[in-house]
Amino acid sequence: MRPRSTARSRRPTSASPTRSSRATASWTCRCGVVWGTEDTWIPVDRAHRLTAAVPGAELHLVPGAGHLIQLDAPEALTALVLGALSRTP
């Protein structure tokens, strides 16, 4: 038996908005979607689809950031995370 390809396992899983919608429709927790506007791996239109699929989700687009927001815009990501934590009861 051959091991599964690493490249295959790293492919984006958001290829099917229908599958995502079914999985996220029942979520009851707060959810923030943070996406880089310059993401070339998973296009930003998927951020809008994911946000629409999660009840009450908030979309935060980070201008100029790519797929690795934590490396491209660490200050913006930190501010978003700290802001969300400060609103958590």
N, CA, C and O atoms as a Tinker XYZ file with bonds, in Angstrom:
   356  protein
     1  N      0.846000   -1.180000    0.000000    73     2
     2  CA     0.000000    0.000000    0.000000    64     1     3
     3  C      0.890000    1.241000    0.000000    63     2     4     5
     4  O      1.773000    1.374000    0.847000    81     3
     5  N      0.663000    2.131000   -0.929000    73     3     6
     6  CA     1.468000    3.343000   -1.026000    64     5     7
     7  C      0.880000    4.439000   -0.143000    63     6     8     9
     8  O     -0.341000    4.575000   -0.055000    81     7
     9  N      1.743000    5.224000    0.514000    73     7    10
    10  CA     1.234000    6.323000    1.338000    64     9    11
    11  C      0.593000    7.397000    0.475000    63    10    12    13
    12  O      0.965000    7.590000   -0.682000    81    11
    13  N     -0.352000    8.073000    1.042000    73    11    14
    14  CA    -1.054000    9.153000    0.354000    64    13    15
    15  C     -0.086000   10.283000    0.046000    63    14    16    17
    16  O      0.778000   10.599000    0.864000    81    15
    17  N     -0.216000   10.875000   -1.086000    73    15    18
    18  CA     0.669000   11.955000   -1.511000    64    17    19
    19  C      0.516000   13.166000   -0.607000    63    18    20    21
    20  O     -0.599000   13.586000   -0.294000    81    19
    21  N      1.654000   13.727000   -0.188000    73    19    22
    22  CA     1.629000   14.931000    0.635000    64    21    23
    23  C      1.001000   16.088000   -0.125000    63    22    24    25
    24  O      0.223000   16.855000    0.442000    81    23
    25  N      1.333000   16.218000   -1.403000    73    23    26
    26  CA     0.773000   17.313000   -2.199000    64    25    27
    27  C     -0.745000   17.203000   -2.258000    63    26    28    29
    28  O     -1.447000   18.210000   -2.165000    81    27
    29  N     -1.249000   15.988000   -2.412000    73    27    30
    30  CA    -2.698000   15.808000   -2.468000    64    29    31
    31  C     -3.347000   16.194000   -1.144000    63    30    32    33
    32  O     -4.419000   16.799000   -1.131000    81    31
    33  N     -2.710000   15.853000   -0.040000    73    31    34
    34  CA    -3.298000   16.145000    1.265000    64    33    35
    35  C     -3.266000   17.630000    1.587000    63    34    36    37
    36  O     -3.969000   18.076000    2.494000    81    35
    37  N     -2.474000   18.395000    0.871000    73    35    38
    38  CA    -2.394000   19.836000    1.126000    64    37    39
    39  C     -3.281000   20.660000    0.213000    63    38    40    41
    40  O     -3.284000   21.888000    0.294000    81    39
    41  N     -4.026000   20.008000   -0.646000    73    39    42
    42  CA    -4.921000   20.745000   -1.532000    64    41    43
    43  C     -6.012000   21.417000   -0.717000    63    42    44    45
    44  O     -6.413000   20.904000    0.327000    81    43
    45  N     -6.499000   22.570000   -1.188000    73    43    46
    46  CA    -7.578000   23.251000   -0.465000    64    45    47
    47  C     -8.805000   22.369000   -0.355000    63    46    48    49
    48  O     -9.149000   21.658000   -1.299000    81    47
    49  N     -9.464000   22.409000    0.784000    73    47    50
    50  CA   -10.664000   21.601000    0.982000    64    49    51
    51  C    -11.931000   22.391000    0.722000    63    50    52    53
    52  O    -13.033000   21.857000    0.853000    81    51
    53  N    -11.789000   23.655000    0.356000    73    51    54
    54  CA   -12.965000   24.488000    0.143000    64    53    55
    55  C    -13.450000   24.428000   -1.300000    63    54    56    57
    56  O    -14.204000   25.300000   -1.731000    81    55
    57  N    -13.035000   23.423000   -2.046000    73    55    58
    58  CA   -13.407000   23.329000   -3.449000    64    57    59
    59  C    -14.907000   23.122000   -3.633000    63    58    60    61
    60  O    -15.457000   23.472000   -4.678000    81    59
    61  N    -15.558000   22.568000   -2.647000    73    59    62
    62  CA   -16.982000   22.290000   -2.763000    64    61    63
    63  C    -17.778000   23.127000   -1.772000    63    62    64    65
    64  O    -17.890000   22.765000   -0.601000    81    63
    65  N    -18.341000   24.265000   -2.245000    73    63    66
    66  CA   -19.137000   25.091000   -1.330000    64    65    67
    67  C    -20.350000   24.353000   -0.782000    63    66    68    69
    68  O    -20.806000   24.651000    0.322000    81    67
    69  N    -20.881000   23.394000   -1.537000    73    67    70
    70  CA   -22.034000   22.642000   -1.055000    64    69    71
    71  C    -21.656000   21.809000    0.156000    63    70    72    73
    72  O    -22.387000   21.783000    1.147000    81    71
    73  N    -20.523000   21.129000    0.085000    73    71    74
    74  CA   -20.061000   20.334000    1.217000    64    73    75
    75  C    -19.802000   21.231000    2.413000    63    74    76    77
    76  O    -20.167000   20.879000    3.534000    81    75
    77  N    -19.179000   22.382000    2.198000    73    75    78
    78  CA   -18.914000   23.319000    3.293000    64    77    79
    79  C    -20.212000   23.824000    3.898000    63    78    80    81
    80  O    -20.333000   23.918000    5.120000    81    79
    81  N    -21.176000   24.148000    3.060000    73    79    82
    82  CA   -22.454000   24.670000    3.541000    64    81    83
    83  C    -23.166000   23.671000    4.432000    63    82    84    85
    84  O    -23.709000   24.034000    5.476000    81    83
    85  N    -23.165000   22.414000    4.021000    73    83    86
    86  CA   -23.813000   21.381000    4.847000    64    85    87
    87  C    -23.111000   21.240000    6.188000    63    86    88    89
    88  O    -23.767000   21.074000    7.217000    81    87
    89  N    -21.812000   21.302000    6.187000    73    87    90
    90  CA   -21.050000   21.104000    7.419000    64    89    91
    91  C    -21.176000   22.281000    8.371000    63    90    92    93
    92  O    -21.187000   22.092000    9.587000    81    91
    93  N    -21.270000   23.487000    7.842000    73    91    94
    94  CA   -21.251000   24.676000    8.698000    64    93    95
    95  C    -22.631000   25.211000    9.047000    63    94    96    97
    96  O    -22.740000   26.059000    9.933000    81    95
    97  N    -23.664000   24.763000    8.406000    73    95    98
    98  CA   -25.003000   25.302000    8.630000    64    97    99
    99  C    -25.497000   25.118000   10.060000    63    98   100   101
   100  O    -26.340000   25.884000   10.528000    81    99
   101  N    -24.986000   24.123000   10.747000    73    99   102
   102  CA   -25.453000   23.850000   12.106000    64   101   103
   103  C    -24.550000   24.445000   13.186000    63   102   104   105
   104  O    -24.810000   24.262000   14.375000    81   103
   105  N    -23.508000   25.144000   12.790000    73   103   106
   106  CA   -22.611000   25.744000   13.791000    64   105   107
   107  C    -23.368000   26.780000   14.605000    63   106   108   109
   108  O    -24.139000   27.569000   14.058000    81   107
   109  N    -23.145000   26.776000   15.913000    73   107   110
   110  CA   -23.798000   27.751000   16.784000    64   109   111
   111  C    -22.797000   28.668000   17.481000    63   110   112   113
   112  O    -23.194000   29.592000   18.191000    81   111
   113  N    -21.519000   28.422000   17.287000    73   111   114
   114  CA   -20.506000   29.264000   17.921000    64   113   115
   115  C    -20.218000   30.496000   17.051000    63   114   116   117
   116  O    -20.531000   30.519000   15.861000    81   115
   117  N    -19.620000   31.509000   17.668000    73   115   118
   118  CA   -19.214000   32.689000   16.905000    64   117   119
   119  C    -18.080000   32.285000   15.968000    63   118   120   121
   120  O    -17.234000   31.460000   16.315000    81   119
   121  N    -18.077000   32.868000   14.800000    73   119   122
   122  CA   -17.054000   32.513000   13.822000    64   121   123
   123  C    -16.612000   33.756000   13.070000    63   122   124   125
   124  O    -17.434000   34.530000   12.579000    81   123
   125  N    -15.316000   33.931000   12.989000    73   123   126
   126  CA   -14.755000   34.999000   12.177000    64   125   127
   127  C    -13.952000   34.388000   11.043000    63   126   128   129
   128  O    -13.130000   33.498000   11.262000    81   127
   129  N    -14.189000   34.863000    9.843000    73   127   130
   130  CA   -13.449000   34.413000    8.675000    64   129   131
   131  C    -12.454000   35.510000    8.336000    63   130   132   133
   132  O    -12.844000   36.639000    8.040000    81   131
   133  N    -11.170000   35.177000    8.378000    73   131   134
   134  CA   -10.107000   36.141000    8.078000    64   133   135
   135  C     -9.439000   35.680000    6.795000    63   134   136   137
   136  O     -8.989000   34.538000    6.697000    81   135
   137  N     -9.373000   36.574000    5.803000    73   135   138
   138  CA    -8.888000   36.177000    4.488000    64   137   139
   139  C     -8.030000   37.280000    3.893000    63   138   140   141
   140  O     -8.365000   38.460000    4.005000    81   139
   141  N     -6.946000   36.911000    3.272000    73   139   142
   142  CA    -6.095000   37.871000    2.583000    64   141   143
   143  C     -6.647000   38.195000    1.208000    63   142   144   145
   144  O     -7.020000   37.293000    0.459000    81   143
   145  N     -6.703000   39.473000    0.871000    73   143   146
   146  CA    -7.264000   39.874000   -0.417000    64   145   147
   147  C     -6.402000   39.432000   -1.592000    63   146   148   149
   148  O     -6.879000   39.375000   -2.726000    81   147
   149  N     -5.146000   39.120000   -1.333000    73   147   150
   150  CA    -4.237000   38.704000   -2.404000    64   149   151
   151  C     -3.952000   37.204000   -2.371000    63   150   152   153
   152  O     -2.937000   36.755000   -2.903000    81   151
   153  N     -4.838000   36.431000   -1.753000    73   151   154
   154  CA    -4.670000   34.979000   -1.671000    64   153   155
   155  C     -4.810000   34.386000   -3.072000    63   154   156   157
   156  O     -5.875000   34.482000   -3.683000    81   155
   157  N     -3.746000   33.779000   -3.579000    73   155   158
   158  CA    -3.786000   33.167000   -4.902000    64   157   159
   159  C     -3.988000   31.652000   -4.819000    63   158   160   161
   160  O     -4.180000   31.001000   -5.846000    81   159
   161  N     -3.947000   31.092000   -3.628000    73   159   162
   162  CA    -4.148000   29.658000   -3.465000    64   161   163
   163  C     -5.641000   29.333000   -3.386000    63   162   164   165
   164  O     -6.132000   28.436000   -4.071000    81   163
   165  N     -6.350000   30.079000   -2.537000    73   163   166
   166  CA    -7.807000   29.950000   -2.446000    64   165   167
   167  C     -8.371000   31.351000   -2.656000    63   166   168   169
   168  O     -8.224000   32.204000   -1.781000    81   167
   169  N     -9.010000   31.609000   -3.788000    73   167   170
   170  CA    -9.477000   32.954000   -4.126000    64   169   171
   171  C    -10.434000   33.547000   -3.086000    63   170   172   173
   172  O    -11.146000   32.829000   -2.383000    81   171
   173  N    -10.425000   34.861000   -3.015000    73   171   174
   174  CA   -11.198000   35.575000   -2.000000    64   173   175
   175  C    -12.711000   35.358000   -2.148000    63   174   176   177
   176  O    -13.447000   35.530000   -1.176000    81   175
   177  N    -13.181000   34.992000   -3.320000    73   175   178
   178  CA   -14.618000   34.721000   -3.454000    64   177   179
   179  C    -15.049000   33.570000   -2.552000    63   178   180   181
   180  O    -16.207000   33.501000   -2.140000    81   179
   181  N    -14.119000   32.665000   -2.243000    73   179   182
   182  CA   -14.428000   31.563000   -1.319000    64   181   183
   183  C    -14.654000   32.081000    0.096000    63   182   184   185
   184  O    -15.408000   31.477000    0.859000    81   183
   185  N    -14.020000   33.181000    0.452000    73   183   186
   186  CA   -14.238000   33.777000    1.777000    64   185   187
   187  C    -15.683000   34.228000    1.919000    63   186   188   189
   188  O    -16.304000   34.047000    2.966000    81   187
   189  N    -16.203000   34.808000    0.865000    73   187   190
   190  CA   -17.601000   35.252000    0.886000    64   189   191
   191  C    -18.551000   34.056000    0.961000    63   190   192   193
   192  O    -19.559000   34.097000    1.667000    81   191
   193  N    -18.220000   32.997000    0.229000    73   191   194
   194  CA   -19.054000   31.787000    0.274000    64   193   195
   195  C    -19.035000   31.150000    1.660000    63   194   196   197
   196  O    -20.077000   30.755000    2.182000    81   195
   197  N    -17.855000   31.053000    2.247000    73   195   198
   198  CA   -17.739000   30.452000    3.576000    64   197   199
   199  C    -18.487000   31.281000    4.611000    63   198   200   201
   200  O    -19.194000   30.734000    5.458000    81   199
   201  N    -18.334000   32.584000    4.543000    73   199   202
   202  CA   -19.025000   33.463000    5.490000    64   201   203
   203  C    -20.535000   33.315000    5.357000    63   202   204   205
   204  O    -21.247000   33.294000    6.360000    81   203
   205  N    -21.021000   33.214000    4.136000    73   203   206
   206  CA   -22.460000   33.036000    3.920000    64   205   207
   207  C    -22.946000   31.679000    4.425000    63   206   208   209
   208  O    -24.108000   31.536000    4.805000    81   207
   209  N    -22.065000   30.689000    4.428000    73   207   210
   210  CA   -22.451000   29.335000    4.839000    64   209   211
   211  C    -22.494000   29.148000    6.350000    63   210   212   213
   212  O    -23.095000   28.192000    6.840000    81   211
   213  N    -21.862000   30.052000    7.092000    73   211   214
   214  CA   -21.817000   29.922000    8.549000    64   213   215
   215  C    -22.760000   30.962000    9.159000    63   214   216   217
   216  O    -22.542000   32.162000    8.992000    81   215
   217  N    -23.787000   30.524000    9.851000    73   215   218
   218  CA   -24.738000   31.473000   10.444000    64   217   219
   219  C    -24.036000   32.469000   11.376000    63   218   220   221
   220  O    -23.343000   32.073000   12.313000    81   219
   221  N    -24.225000   33.765000   11.103000    73   219   222
   222  CA   -23.675000   34.808000   11.958000    64   221   223
   223  C    -22.185000   35.063000   11.823000    63   222   224   225
   224  O    -21.620000   35.819000   12.614000    81   223
   225  N    -21.540000   34.458000   10.847000    73   223   226
   226  CA   -20.092000   34.647000   10.684000    64   225   227
   227  C    -19.780000   36.072000   10.247000    63   226   228   229
   228  O    -20.573000   36.719000    9.564000    81   227
   229  N    -18.606000   36.545000   10.657000    73   227   230
   230  CA   -18.124000   37.874000   10.275000    64   229   231
   231  C    -16.927000   37.698000    9.349000    63   230   232   233
   232  O    -16.025000   36.910000    9.634000    81   231
   233  N    -16.922000   38.430000    8.244000    73   231   234
   234  CA   -15.811000   38.368000    7.303000    64   233   235
   235  C    -14.878000   39.548000    7.533000    63   234   236   237
   236  O    -15.319000   40.694000    7.627000    81   235
   237  N    -13.594000   39.257000    7.622000    73   235   238
   238  CA   -12.558000   40.275000    7.773000    64   237   239
   239  C    -11.545000   40.060000    6.659000    63   238   240   241
   240  O    -10.797000   39.083000    6.672000    81   239
   241  N    -11.523000   40.977000    5.695000    73   239   242
   242  CA   -10.560000   40.891000    4.609000    64   241   243
   243  C     -9.332000   41.703000    4.978000    63   242   244   245
   244  O     -9.443000   42.841000    5.434000    81   243
   245  N     -8.165000   41.115000    4.780000    73   243   246
   246  CA    -6.913000   41.778000    5.127000    64   245   247
   247  C     -6.248000   42.229000    3.823000    63   246   248   249
   248  O     -5.741000   41.403000    3.064000    81   247
   249  N     -6.253000   43.545000    3.564000    73   247   250
   250  CA    -5.696000   44.066000    2.317000    64   249   251
   251  C     -4.209000   43.736000    2.177000    63   250   252   253
   252  O     -3.429000   43.889000    3.118000    81   251
   253  N     -3.838000   43.280000    0.981000    73   251   254
   254  CA    -2.439000   43.016000    0.681000    64   253   255
   255  C     -1.906000   41.693000    1.187000    63   254   256   257
   256  O     -0.793000   41.310000    0.827000    81   255
   257  N     -2.655000   40.984000    2.004000    73   255   258
   258  CA    -2.186000   39.703000    2.540000    64   257   259
   259  C     -2.551000   38.576000    1.587000    63   258   260   261
   260  O     -3.577000   38.616000    0.909000    81   259
   261  N     -1.687000   37.574000    1.554000    73   259   262
   262  CA    -1.949000   36.396000    0.746000    64   261   263
   263  C     -2.525000   35.287000    1.600000    63   262   264   265
   264  O     -3.225000   35.543000    2.580000    81   263
   265  N     -2.228000   34.048000    1.225000    73   263   266
   266  CA    -2.773000   32.890000    1.931000    64   265   267
   267  C     -2.206000   32.755000    3.342000    63   266   268   269
   268  O     -2.908000   32.305000    4.248000    81   267
   269  N     -0.966000   33.133000    3.534000    73   267   270
   270  CA    -0.336000   33.011000    4.849000    64   269   271
   271  C     -0.413000   34.353000    5.587000    63   270   272   273
   272  O      0.586000   35.056000    5.737000    81   271
   273  N     -1.604000   34.679000    6.033000    73   271   274
   274  CA    -1.851000   35.970000    6.673000    64   273   275
   275  C     -0.943000   36.182000    7.874000    63   274   276   277
   276  O     -0.482000   37.297000    8.116000    81   275
   277  N     -0.685000   35.122000    8.626000    73   275   278
   278  CA     0.148000   35.250000    9.817000    64   277   279
   279  C      1.561000   35.708000    9.467000    63   278   280   281
   280  O      2.244000   36.284000   10.313000    81   279
   281  N      2.007000   35.464000    8.245000    73   279   282
   282  CA     3.322000   35.934000    7.812000    64   281   283
   283  C      3.232000   37.253000    7.049000    63   282   284   285
   284  O      4.105000   38.109000    7.186000    81   283
   285  N      2.183000   37.420000    6.249000    73   283   286
   286  CA     2.027000   38.617000    5.428000    64   285   287
   287  C      1.561000   39.835000    6.210000    63   286   288   289
   288  O      1.967000   40.958000    5.911000    81   287
   289  N      0.718000   39.623000    7.204000    73   287   290
   290  CA     0.136000   40.751000    7.948000    64   289   291
   291  C     -0.074000   40.365000    9.411000    63   290   292   293
   292  O     -1.209000   40.337000    9.887000    81   291
   293  N      1.014000   40.065000   10.130000    73   291   294
   294  CA     0.852000   39.602000   11.516000    64   293   295
   295  C      0.185000   40.630000   12.423000    63   294   296   297
   296  O     -0.561000   40.256000   13.327000    81   295
   297  N      0.437000   41.904000   12.202000    73   295   298
   298  CA    -0.172000   42.927000   13.059000    64   297   299
   299  C     -1.684000   42.973000   12.864000    63   298   300   301
   300  O     -2.436000   43.071000   13.833000    81   299
   301  N     -2.125000   42.901000   11.615000    73   299   302
   302  CA    -3.563000   42.932000   11.330000    64   301   303
   303  C     -4.251000   41.704000   11.913000    63   302   304   305
   304  O     -5.328000   41.810000   12.500000    81   303
   305  N     -3.630000   40.542000   11.752000    73   303   306
   306  CA    -4.211000   39.316000   12.294000    64   305   307
   307  C     -4.277000   39.365000   13.812000    63   306   308   309
   308  O     -5.287000   38.984000   14.406000    81   307
   309  N     -3.220000   39.825000   14.432000    73   307   310
   310  CA    -3.195000   39.938000   15.893000    64   309   311
   311  C     -4.291000   40.874000   16.382000    63   310   312   313
   312  O     -4.974000   40.574000   17.361000    81   311
   313  N     -4.461000   41.999000   15.709000    73   311   314
   314  CA    -5.510000   42.954000   16.099000    64   313   315
   315  C     -6.895000   42.321000   15.989000    63   314   316   317
   316  O     -7.742000   42.530000   16.858000    81   315
   317  N     -7.131000   41.549000   14.930000    73   315   318
   318  CA    -8.432000   40.895000   14.765000    64   317   319
   319  C     -8.671000   39.851000   15.854000    63   318   320   321
   320  O     -9.767000   39.767000   16.407000    81   319
   321  N     -7.656000   39.066000   16.158000    73   319   322
   322  CA    -7.793000   38.029000   17.185000    64   321   323
   323  C     -8.006000   38.662000   18.552000    63   322   324   325
   324  O     -8.888000   38.241000   19.301000    81   323
   325  N     -7.208000   39.666000   18.881000    73   323   326
   326  CA    -7.362000   40.328000   20.180000    64   325   327
   327  C     -8.728000   41.023000   20.289000    63   326   328   329
   328  O     -9.346000   41.018000   21.353000    81   327
   329  N     -9.188000   41.612000   19.195000    73   327   330
   330  CA   -10.504000   42.230000   19.196000    64   329   331
   331  C    -11.604000   41.204000   19.454000    63   330   332   333
   332  O    -12.536000   41.465000   20.214000    81   331
   333  N    -11.496000   40.051000   18.828000    73   331   334
   334  CA   -12.490000   38.993000   19.040000    64   333   335
   335  C    -12.442000   38.476000   20.465000    63   334   336   337
   336  O    -13.482000   38.215000   21.070000    81   335
   337  N    -11.247000   38.327000   21.001000    73   335   338
   338  CA   -11.126000   37.842000   22.379000    64   337   339
   339  C    -11.671000   38.846000   23.384000    63   338   340   341
   340  O    -12.232000   38.457000   24.408000    81   339
   341  N    -11.512000   40.123000   23.101000    73   339   342
   342  CA   -12.005000   41.143000   24.031000    64   341   343
   343  C    -13.548000   41.194000   24.051000    63   342   344   345
   344  O    -14.146000   41.677000   25.013000    81   343
   345  N    -14.172000   40.695000   22.990000    73   343   346
   346  CA   -15.639000   40.660000   22.927000    64   345   347
   347  C    -16.212000   39.348000   23.426000    63   346   348   349
   348  O    -17.430000   39.178000   23.473000    81   347
   349  N    -15.340000   38.413000   23.802000    73   347   350
   350  CA   -15.777000   37.104000   24.274000    64   349   351
   351  C    -16.168000   37.188000   25.739000    63   350   352   353
   352  O    -15.378000   37.641000   26.566000    81   351
   353  N    -17.387000   36.755000   26.070000    73   351   354
   354  CA   -17.814000   36.815000   27.479000    64   353   355
   355  C    -17.032000   35.881000   28.369000    63   354   356
   356  O    -17.279000   35.825000   29.573000    81   355
